[in-house]
Amino acid sequence: MQYVSTRGLAPALGFADVLLEGLARDGGLYVPAELPSLPTPPPAGDYVGLAAAVMAPFADVPDLAGQLAEAYAGFDHPDVVPLVELAPGTWVQELFHGPTLAFKDLALQLVGRLMDAELQHRGDRRTIVVATSGDTGSAAIEACVGRDTLDIVVLHPAGRTSDVQRRQMTTVAAPNVHNVAIEGTFDDCQDLVKALFGDGELRDELRLGAMNSINWGRVLAQIPYYVEAGRRVGPCDVVVPSGNFGNVLAGWYAKRMGAPIERLVIASNRNDILARWANTGALVAEEVVPTLSPSMDIQVSSNHERLLFELLGRDAESTRDLLTRFRTLGSVEAPRSTDFLAASVDDATTLAEITATLEERSYLADPHTAVGLRAARVLDLGRDRPVVCLATAHPAKFPDAVEQATGIRPALPERLADLFDRDEHYDVLPADPAVVGAHVRAAVAAGH
Ligand SMILES: *Cc1c(COP(=O)(O)O)cnc(C)c1O
């Protein structure tokens, strides 16, 4: 399988190069040159076998099934992505059974292994630099820890993650893991990462690499659980708590490949640029406001570019033009698709949904999952056909919101029970590219 850039000015690459490259050299995102169909009927058997069959046409790597089996061996549920029927016609698919309790483990546990295998094969290495508002950082650290081919530097905004999120990052004591609290916002962290990548000398010297969801490997590894939902529940709608558009985009690829998904629902918190686009076609950026579902506090959803490229008939020039106008004007008319429905849910309603889900359905939902459950209610889904709401985080990851809504403080799973007794390791730095660049250089050198 070859991959092409959405901006049309970078060379086509194979899977391994796309995995290590991250962003295309022309600033675009890599997408598959053509979309294969799902095997019909979908293979019987366990989730790992299904995932291997779905992903094989995209990723020509040695022993994909073995890599998947290892990636998901540590998950604490035998089904990996179990489906639970909360009420007749309303299901949740739990995507939080991995090491860091959010759905990002499903992709990053695999991506870390695939990168490591390819780098060993090439005798090469990478320094992964990640900006996080909370969940990506810990999932990326867990993907890198103990791998000689990878160093990882995670920038999080000082004081703006939950305590659980911060401790999941900063209590990992490993020579190749470096945490930095930036005196600033998540946007500052993201700008710093871009500045590091923009420094050609540093980029080459440290062999910088990316693990955020612009990396095609992450989108790809999310396609199989949509296929699994269809296999288990039959033709259905799927509701996706959304921020950077990576998760719901994987669902769209699954549908295009033949998974029996009728509609994909973009569930947003008050940062609802995607919901407004889906409902009106206008793509208008606004200020990011902090909410109870912080992993969705984002306005410029990088993966949206992959869908716009498809909706523009895979015309790279039109895609370039649209994105340039959006970046300069902050507002454009963009093509949309009837594959999507959308709803946005504010914090008060999110809390009310956590309460109602516990009272009516005896299920404790995290705030991100609750945004999706409420979107399904608002759109009156689950009557004509089943609706599957993706549960993207474990409630114990956001104990304050859950306790506020229910009076119950959810306990961390056994393996994280001593999280608050562990020592934290991180440095605090100003949001200054020169200071952060020098720090990254020194930290990576000291780790070896
Ligand atoms: C990252 C995240 C999301 C948003 O997913 P996108 O792929 O960025 O749309 C939703 N919920 C949780 C818990 C997350 O960690």
The ligand as an SDF file (V2000), in Angstrom:
LIG
                    3D

 15 15  0  0  0  0  0  0  0  0999 V2000
   -8.3240   12.0190   22.8760 C   0  0  0  0  0  0  0  0  0  0  0  0
   -9.6540   11.7990   23.5230 C   0  0  0  0  0  0  0  0  0  0  0  0
  -10.8660   12.1140   22.8590 C   0  0  0  0  0  0  0  0  0  0  0  0
  -10.8890   12.7850   21.5000 C   0  0  0  0  0  0  0  0  0  0  0  0
  -10.4800   11.9270   20.4640 O   0  0  0  0  0  0  0  0  0  0  0  0
  -10.0790   12.5230   19.0200 P   0  0  0  0  0  0  0  0  0  0  0  0
   -9.5320   11.3650   18.2770 O   0  0  0  0  0  0  0  0  0  0  0  0
   -9.0260   13.5620   19.3090 O   0  0  0  0  0  0  0  0  0  0  0  0
  -11.2940   13.0980   18.4090 O   0  0  0  0  0  0  0  0  0  0  0  0
  -12.0590   11.8050   23.4820 C   0  0  0  0  0  0  0  0  0  0  0  0
  -12.0880   11.2410   24.7140 N   0  0  0  0  0  0  0  0  0  0  0  0
  -10.9480   10.9350   25.3910 C   0  0  0  0  0  0  0  0  0  0  0  0
  -11.0490   10.3500   26.7460 C   0  0  0  0  0  0  0  0  0  0  0  0
   -9.7030   11.1890   24.8160 C   0  0  0  0  0  0  0  0  0  0  0  0
   -8.5660   10.8870   25.4990 O   0  0  0  0  0  0  0  0  0  0  0  0
  1  2  1  0
  2  3  1  0
  2 14  2  0
  3  4  1  0
  3 10  2  0
  4  5  1  0
  5  6  1  0
  6  7  2  0
  6  8  1  0
  6  9  1  0
 10 11  1  0
 11 12  2  0
 12 13  1  0
 12 14  1  0
 14 15  1  0
M  END
$$$$
